Amino acid sequence: MMVAALLVVWTAALVQRPAPPAPDSARRARVLAVLKERVRVMAVLKEVQDSLDRVRGAAYNFRSDLGGASPVVLFNRAQRMHGSCVAADAALVRLDSTVTASYPAGAAADLRRETRALRAALTTCQREYDPTARWQARADSVRAWAPFRLRRLDEAMRRFAQAAVPPRH
C-alpha cells in the first residue's frame, strides 16, 4: 500500500514536469551543414598538405648530390619536381574553390594571399623544371640556380602552412 502511494506520487510528479523542448531542427541542420563544410575544407587542406610534402620530397631529392649528378639523373629529378609542382598546384586550385564555396564572406586574407603566392611559386617551378624544354642544354644552368629557387619555393610553402588554418564561421 505504501509502495502504491509512493508510485502514484512519483508518477504525478513526472506528469507535472514539463517535457524538454524539442530540438530546433533548423538550427541543428545549420550546425550540421557547417560541420560538413568544415570537414570538407579540412579534407582538401589535408590533400594540399600531402601534395606539398611530395614537393618537399622532390626538392630534397633534387638537392642531394647536385654537383655530382649526371645530366640524366638531373633530368629524372626534374621530371619528378615538375610533376609534384603540377599536382600541388591542382590541389591548391581545389582548395581555393572549396574555400570560396564554403565561406562566401571570404576566407582569411592571409590564406588567400599565401595561396596566390604559393600558386605563383608552383607555376614557376613547373616552368623551370619542365623536362621537355631543351634539357641537355639547360642541365648546367639548372644545377647552378636550383638551390636558390628551391629555397624560395620552400619559403612560399612555409608561409602557406602558417596561413592554412581553416577559417571559422
N, C-alpha and C positions, 0 to 999 in steps of 0.2 A: 504494500500500500504506500509506504514511504517512497519506494522507488518509483512507483507510478506517478505520485505527486511531483517528485523531482523531475521526472521525464516530461510532464506536462508543462512545468515552469520553464524548463530548458528549451522546449520546442517553441513556447510562446516568445521567449527572448530571441530566438533565432528568426522568427517571423517578423518581429518588430524592427530588427536591424535592417537598414536599407541595403539593397543589393549594390555591389560596387558598380560604378558606371561602366557601360560598355565601351570598349576601346574605340577611339575615333579612327575609323577605317581610312579616312582621307589622310590624316596625319601619319598613320602607320605606313600607308602607301608612299607618301613623300619621303619618309625616313628610309624605307627600303630602296626607293629609287636612288637616293643619294648614296646609300651604301653600295649599290650595284655599280654606279658610275665610279665611285672611289676604287672599288675592286678592279674595274676595267682599266682605269688610269694606272693603278699600281702594276697590273699585268703588263701593260705596254711599257711602263718605266723599267720593269724587270727585263723585258726584251731588249730595250735600248742599252741597259747596263751590260747585258750579256754580249751584245754586238760590240760595244766599246771595249769589253775585255778581250774580244778577238782582235780588235785593232791594236790594243796594247801588246798582245802576244806576238802579232805580226811585226810590230815595231821593234820589240825586243829581239826577235829572231833576225830582223834586218840589220840591227846594230852589231850583232855578235860577229866577231872576226871580219868586220867590214873592210879593213885594209888588206887582208889576205884572201878574201873571197874572189873566186874567178867570176868572169862576166856571166857564165852560165848559172852559177849559184845566185848572183845578184838578180838575174832575170827571174829565177824561180821565186826568190824572196819578194821581188817587185810585184809579181803576179799575185802572191798571197796578200801583200799590202794593199794592192789595188782592189782586190775582191772584198777584203774586210772593210775598206773605206766605203765601197759601194753599198754593202749590206748595212753598215751603220747609218749611212745617210738615209736609206729606205726606212729603217726603224725610226729615225728622227722625224721623218715625214708622217709616219703613222702616229707618233706621239703628238705632234703638232695638231693633226686633225682631231685626235681623240680629246686633247685638252680643250681645243676650241669648241668642240661639240658639248663637252661635259661642263664647261664653265663659260657660259655665254657672256657673263660680265667681264670675262678676261682673266687669264691666269696671271700669276705674279709677273711683274715687268722684268725682273731679273731672269726668270726662267725663259721668257720669250727672247730676251736679248742674247742669253747664252746659247739658246738653241740655234738662233740665226748665226751666231759666231762659230759655233761648232759645225754647222752645216757648211759654212764657207770654208772652214779648215778641211773638212772632209772632201769637199769639191776640189780644193787644191791638191789634196792627197791623191784623189782619183786621177787628176791630170798629170801630176808629177811622177807617179808610179805606173803610168799606163804602159804596159809591156808591148803594145803594138806600135808605138811611135819611135822608130829607128833606135832600137835598144842598144845595139852594138856600139853605135857612135856615142850614146849617152852614158854608158856604164861608168866611165871615169868621172864624169861631172856629177852623176848621182852619188857616187861614192864620196865625193867632196862635200856636197851640200846636204846630204841625208841627215847627219846628226843634228844640224841646226833646225831643219824643217821638222824632224820628228820631235824635237824638244818643243817647238811651237804647237804641234798637234797635241802633245801631252798636256801642255798648259791649257789649251782650249777644253780638253776632256776634263781636266781637274776643275776648271771654273764651272763647267756644266754640272758636274757631280755635286758641287756645293749649292747650285741653284735648283737642282732637281728634287726639291722637296714638294710633295703634292700639295697644291693649294687647298685651303679649307673653304667650305661653303659658308 
